[in-house]
Amino acid sequence: MSTTTTNQDAYEMNSTGVAMHLDALALAGAGAAVSAIVMLLLGVFGAIGVYESAVEAMQQWHLFFEPTVVGTLAGMGEAAVVSFVLMYAVAWLYNAFA
C-alpha cells in the first residue's frame, strides 16, 4: 500500500500568496446567532435579578431590550440584525482587502 506525501501539511496556509476569503453570510449568521443567544441570557438574568449592571447596560445600548419576555425577544431580534449587518460588512471589507 502506497501513500502520497506532500511538502505542505494540511493545516498550513498556502504559500503561493493566495489569500483566504471569508464566507460573509456564514460569518454574519454566526455573529447574529451568538448575539441573539447573549441577549436571551441577559433577558433571563434580568428577570431573575442576576447581573443587573449588565442588564442595565443593555437597556441603555439597545432600543428594544427590556428584561421581559417581549423585551427580550425584541432585543434578540435587534441584536441579531445589527450583528448580521456589521459582521457581513467586516467580512466584505476583509475579502476586498485580502
PyMOL commands that set and color helices and strands:
alter all, ss='L'
color gray80, all
select helices_A, chain A and resi 24-48+52-61+69-97
alter helices_A, ss='H'
color red, helices_A
deselect
rebuild
show_as cartoon
